[in-house]
């Protein structure tokens, strides 16, 4: 028994099954990648608080920051800049409400 293209129906069924499994696997892989991207976007932002002669400033966290780290001079008087805190802040997205 032959089909339209000269290939046995049994082989067509197997080929269709293989293609279907490949499509399902690729779909699952894509869904996992999208989930990982969504999880990385949910991570909080870290900020570092620095003290320089009583004046507290903030900046983005850098690898290697820790509380108590002396970073170097912060003004012309030779005062040392010191990290006094590291905090995670949750960024909230603003939602546009349509009336």
Secondary structure, 3 states (H helix, E strand, C coil): CCCCCCCCHHHHHHHHHHHHHHHHHHHHHHHHHHHHHHHHHHCCEEEEEEEECCEEEEEECCCCCCCCCEEEECCCCCCEEEEEEEEEECCCCCCCCCC
